[in-house]
Amino acid sequence: MTDKDSVNTVLGSKRLSELGRTLTHEHLAMDFHTFYVPPPKHLKFHFPEGCPSLQNIGYIRQYPYSSLYNLKLNDGDAAKAVYKDMELFKEAGGGTIVENSSHGLKRDISLMRNVSRSMGINVIAGTGFYVASTQEASVLAMTKEEMYNLMCQELEEGCVECSHVKAGFIGEVGSNWPIEDFEKRAICATGELQAQLRCSVSFHPGRDASAPMEIMRIYQEAGGDAKRAIMSHVDRTLMKKEQLMEFADATKCYIQFDLFGTECSLYQLNPSIDMLSDAQRIKRIALLKKEKKLDRVLMSHDIHTKHRLVYFGGHGYSHIENNVMPKMINKGFTREELELIAVENPKRWLTRQ
């Protein structure tokens, strides 16, 4: 690993002071086909199979997981769109992307390097293991020690598929609900390795309000430091204000609202909940601000499907900077507070302590 004031990016070690405005949970390339959901019966003959157009993008925005084409963020069409989006992100003042594609999501480190080099954007690659349903049988059979060793190798020496690139954090470490045995081993290995290397960690919880606390329990019992961890996707997991505040009071981890730009109330992967809007996300952050917990808040988009890229009619990686933060200013946030969320909190999370 680098010294405490630097982080490994895909182009080498970088001073934390040079990261600038940082998105802490994004994907530049990944494959999400495991989570395909058939379209509603009344739409199955109308649902687009290929590239979305003005005539069908409405279907995909409403049912994004019912298009296999949309779920492949790792083909040539997606790569071209990502390059354009990174150009817009840079133009909006963006500095760094924390790329959360871990083992199971088919990360593309070569693309990360090419984007970083050509666009002048820092990209930090993750290591670790996504949910069990995305893994090959050989990976599911790994012991906790084997998981620990692989993650340690990728952080200290180089990634399996690109040996001259070191991962800069562990994440996203994924689990379902209830948490499966493979996922418990991955969380334990993460906690043990974090205690050893003092590295940063990002968790993906199952879609149940009990999941975040259970993840933190397993992680901390394995030795992991809560202050070095992010709990992702709170805006689709801790749906009630009381749940959010109880979790914030009970643990010292970073609380990440990372589905900005998702404005559809229907969440296909858990239809029982009503997905928050950006306006509601801002209100939740304002609540944490009122409770003097703004130093633990992070914001991102978690772009993992094509339709959320600008080229495909989406909001892109510059959405928070261009659209959300101006609204936050109108709602009473100061520029210093936005700087805390976008620059200082990511930098502190990435600092080895």
C-alpha positions in Angstrom: 0.0 0.0 0.0 1.0 3.7 -0.3 1.7 6.0 2.7 -1.2 7.4 4.6 -1.4 10.6 2.6 -1.6 8.8 -0.8 -3.8 6.2 -2.5 -3.3 3.7 -5.3 -5.0 4.7 -8.5 -5.0 2.7 -11.7 -2.1 4.9 -13.0 0.0 4.7 -9.8 0.1 6.3 -6.4 -1.6 9.7 -6.0 -1.5 12.3 -3.2 -4.9 12.5 -1.5 -4.7 16.3 -1.8 -4.8 15.9 -5.6 -8.1 13.9 -5.8 -10.5 16.8 -5.9 -14.2 16.3 -6.2 -14.7 12.5 -5.8 -17.6 10.1 -6.5 -17.1 7.2 -4.1 -19.4 4.6 -5.7 -19.5 4.3 -9.5 -18.8 1.7 -12.2 -17.2 2.3 -15.5 -17.7 -1.3 -16.7 -19.5 -4.3 -15.3 -22.0 -7.0 -16.1 -25.3 -7.0 -14.2 -27.1 -9.7 -16.2 -27.6 -11.9 -13.2 -30.2 -9.5 -12.0 -32.4 -9.6 -15.1 -36.1 -9.3 -14.4 -38.6 -10.2 -17.1 -40.8 -7.3 -18.2 -44.4 -7.2 -17.2 -46.6 -9.5 -19.3 -48.5 -6.6 -20.8 -45.3 -5.1 -22.1 -43.3 -8.1 -23.2 -44.1 -7.6 -26.9 -43.1 -3.9 -26.8 -40.0 -4.1 -24.7 -36.8 -3.2 -26.6 -34.2 -5.9 -27.0 -31.4 -3.7 -28.2 -30.2 0.0 -28.0 -32.9 2.3 -26.5 -34.4 5.0 -28.6 -36.8 7.9 -28.1 -39.6 5.4 -28.9 -38.7 3.0 -26.0 -36.4 4.7 -23.5 -39.5 5.2 -21.3 -39.9 1.5 -20.9 -36.3 1.1 -19.8 -36.4 3.9 -17.4 -39.4 2.3 -15.7 -38.1 -1.3 -15.9 -34.2 -1.0 -16.3 -33.6 -4.6 -15.2 -35.8 -6.0 -18.0 -33.3 -5.2 -20.8 -30.3 -7.5 -21.1 -28.7 -4.9 -23.4 -29.1 -2.3 -20.6 -27.5 -4.6 -18.0 -24.3 -5.0 -20.0 -22.2 -2.0 -19.1 -19.1 -3.8 -20.5 -19.6 -3.8 -24.2 -18.3 -1.5 -26.9 -21.4 0.7 -26.9 -21.1 1.3 -23.1 -17.4 2.1 -23.4 -18.0 4.8 -25.9 -20.7 6.3 -23.8 -18.5 6.2 -20.6 -15.7 8.1 -22.4 -18.1 10.9 -23.3 -19.5 10.9 -19.8 -16.1 11.2 -18.3 -15.4 14.2 -20.5 -18.6 15.8 -19.1 -17.6 14.8 -15.5 -14.2 16.5 -16.0 -15.9 19.6 -17.5 -18.2 19.8 -14.4 -15.2 19.9 -12.1 -14.9 16.2 -11.3 -11.6 14.8 -10.2 -11.8 11.2 -9.1 -14.0 8.1 -9.6 -13.9 5.3 -7.0 -14.7 2.3 -9.2 -16.6 -0.3 -7.1 -16.6 -3.3 -9.5 -15.3 -6.2 -7.4 -14.9 -9.9 -8.3 -18.2 -11.2 -9.7 -19.0 -8.0 -11.6 -16.4 -8.4 -14.4 -14.4 -5.3 -13.8 -12.3 -3.9 -16.6 -9.0 -2.4 -15.3 -7.7 -1.8 -18.8 -10.7 0.5 -19.5 -10.2 2.2 -16.2 -6.6 3.0 -17.1 -7.5 4.2 -20.6 -10.2 6.5 -19.3 -7.9 7.8 -16.6 -5.1 8.5 -19.0 -7.1 10.0 -21.8 -9.5 12.1 -19.7 -7.2 13.2 -16.8 -9.6 11.7 -14.2 -8.2 9.7 -11.3 -9.7 6.2 -11.1 -9.3 4.0 -8.0 -10.0 0.3 -8.5 -11.5 -2.0 -5.9 -10.9 -5.5 -4.8 -13.1 -7.9 -2.8 -16.1 -10.1 -3.6 -19.6 -9.2 -4.8 -22.7 -11.2 -3.9 -22.7 -15.0 -4.1 -25.1 -15.2 -7.1 -22.5 -13.5 -9.4 -19.6 -15.9 -8.6 -18.2 -18.9 -10.3 -18.2 -22.2 -8.5 -14.4 -22.0 -7.9 -14.8 -18.6 -6.2 -17.7 -19.8 -4.1 -15.5 -22.6 -2.8 -12.8 -20.2 -1.6 -11.9 -20.2 2.1 -11.7 -17.1 4.2 -7.9 -17.3 4.1 -7.9 -17.6 0.3 -10.1 -14.5 0.1 -7.9 -12.6 2.5 -4.8 -13.5 0.5 -6.2 -12.6 -2.9 -7.4 -9.2 -1.6 -4.1 -8.6 0.1 -2.2 -9.4 -3.1 -4.3 -7.0 -5.1 -3.8 -4.2 -2.6 -0.1 -4.7 -2.0 1.3 -6.2 -5.3 -1.2 -5.9 -8.1 -4.5 -7.1 -9.5 -4.9 -10.7 -10.8 -5.7 -9.6 -14.4 -3.4 -6.5 -14.4 -0.4 -7.1 -12.2 1.1 -3.6 -12.5 -2.1 -2.0 -11.1 -2.8 -2.1 -7.4 -6.3 -1.8 -5.9 -6.9 1.2 -3.7 -9.6 -0.1 -1.5 -11.8 -3.1 -0.7 -15.2 -2.9 -2.3 -17.8 -3.3 -3.1 -18.1 -6.2 -0.7 -21.6 -7.5 -1.5 -24.1 -9.5 0.4 -27.7 -10.6 0.0 -30.3 -10.9 2.8 -30.1 -13.2 4.6 -26.3 -13.1 4.3 -25.0 -16.2 2.6 -22.1 -18.2 4.0 -19.8 -17.2 1.1 -20.6 -13.5 1.8 -20.0 -13.9 5.6 -16.5 -15.3 4.8 -15.9 -12.3 2.5 -17.0 -9.8 5.2 -14.8 -11.6 7.8 -11.8 -11.6 5.5 -12.4 -7.9 4.8 -12.5 -7.1 8.5 -9.3 -9.0 9.2 -7.4 -7.5 6.2 -8.6 -4.0 7.0 -7.3 -4.3 10.6 -3.9 -5.4 9.1 -3.5 -2.8 6.3 -5.7 0.0 7.7 -7.3 0.3 4.2 -10.7 1.7 3.2 -13.8 -0.5 2.7 -17.1 -0.2 0.9 -20.1 -2.5 1.6 -23.1 -3.4 -0.5 -26.0 -4.5 1.8 -28.8 -6.8 1.0 -32.2 -5.2 0.4 -33.5 -5.3 3.9 -33.3 -2.7 6.7 -31.6 -5.3 9.0 -28.7 -5.9 6.5 -26.4 -2.8 7.2 -26.2 -3.4 10.9 -25.5 -7.2 10.5 -22.7 -6.5 8.0 -21.1 -4.0 10.5 -21.4 -6.6 13.3 -19.6 -9.3 11.3 -17.0 -6.8 10.0 -16.2 -5.3 13.4 -16.1 -8.7 15.2 -13.5 -9.7 12.6 -11.4 -6.6 13.6 -12.6 -4.1 11.0 -12.7 -0.4 11.9 -16.1 1.1 11.4 -14.6 4.5 10.7 -12.9 3.2 7.6 -16.0 1.7 6.1 -18.8 2.9 3.8 -22.3 1.5 4.0 -23.6 2.0 0.5 -27.2 2.2 -0.9 -28.8 3.5 2.3 -31.3 5.3 0.0 -32.8 1.9 -1.1 -32.2 0.0 2.2 -32.9 2.3 5.2 -36.2 3.7 3.9 -37.6 5.2 7.1 -36.0 8.2 8.7 -36.0 6.4 12.1 -34.0 3.5 10.6 -31.5 5.8 9.1 -30.9 7.7 12.3 -30.7 4.5 14.4 -28.1 3.2 12.1 -26.2 6.5 12.1 -26.2 6.6 15.9 -25.2 2.9 16.4 -22.2 2.8 14.1 -19.5 5.3 13.0 -19.2 4.2 9.4 -19.7 6.5 6.4 -23.4 6.8 5.2 -23.6 6.8 1.5 -26.5 8.0 -0.7 -25.4 6.7 -4.0 -28.5 6.4 -6.2 -28.7 10.0 -7.2 -30.3 10.3 -10.6 -32.6 7.3 -10.0 -36.0 9.0 -9.9 -38.3 6.0 -10.6 -40.3 5.0 -7.5 -40.5 1.4 -8.7 -37.5 -0.6 -7.7 -37.6 -3.9 -9.6 -35.2 -5.6 -7.3 -37.4 -5.0 -4.3 -40.9 -3.9 -5.4 -42.2 -3.6 -1.9 -40.4 -0.3 -1.3 -40.8 3.1 -2.9 -37.5 4.3 -4.2 -36.5 7.8 -2.9 -36.3 10.7 -5.3 -33.3 13.1 -5.4 -35.4 15.6 -3.4 -36.0 13.1 -0.7 -32.3 12.1 -0.6 -31.4 15.7 0.0 -33.9 15.9 2.8 -32.3 12.8 4.4 -28.8 14.4 4.1 -30.3 17.6 5.7 -31.5 15.5 8.6 -28.0 14.1 9.1 -26.6 17.7 8.9 -29.1 18.8 11.6 -27.7 15.9 13.8 -24.1 17.1 13.1 -23.3 13.9 11.1 -22.5 15.6 7.8 -18.8 14.6 8.2 -20.0 11.0 7.6 -22.1 11.6 4.5 -21.0 10.6 0.9 -22.9 11.0 -2.4 -22.6 9.2 -5.7 -24.8 7.7 -8.5 -23.8 4.0 -8.7 -24.2 4.0 -12.4 -24.3 0.3 -13.4 -26.6 0.2 -16.4 -26.4 1.9 -19.8 -29.6 4.0 -19.5 -28.1 6.2 -16.8 -25.4 7.4 -19.1 -25.9 10.7 -21.0 -25.5 9.0 -24.4 -28.4 6.7 -23.7 -30.7 9.4 -22.4 -29.5 9.4 -18.7 -28.1 11.8 -16.2 -24.4 10.8 -16.3 -21.6 11.0 -13.8 -21.9 14.9 -13.7 -25.5 14.9 -12.4 -24.6 15.5 -8.8 -22.3 18.4 -9.6 -24.6 20.0 -12.3 -28.0 19.3 -10.9 -28.1 18.1 -7.3 -25.7 20.4 -5.6 -27.3 23.6 -7.0 -30.6 22.3 -5.5 -28.8 21.7 -2.2 -27.6 25.3 -2.2 -31.2 26.4 -2.7 -32.2 24.2 0.2 -29.8 25.9 2.6 -26.5 23.9 2.3 -23.4 26.1 2.1 -20.6 25.6 -0.4 -18.3 24.6 2.5 -20.7 21.8 3.4 -20.8 20.6 -0.2 -17.0 20.7 -0.3 -17.0 18.6 2.9 -19.2 15.9 1.2 -17.5 15.9 -2.2 -13.9 16.4 -1.3 -13.0 16.2 2.4 -15.1 13.2 3.4 -13.8 11.0 0.5 -10.2 12.1 1.2 -10.6 11.2 4.9 -12.2 7.8 4.1 -9.2 7.0 1.8 -6.6 8.1 4.3 -4.7 5.2 5.9 -5.0 5.6 9.7 
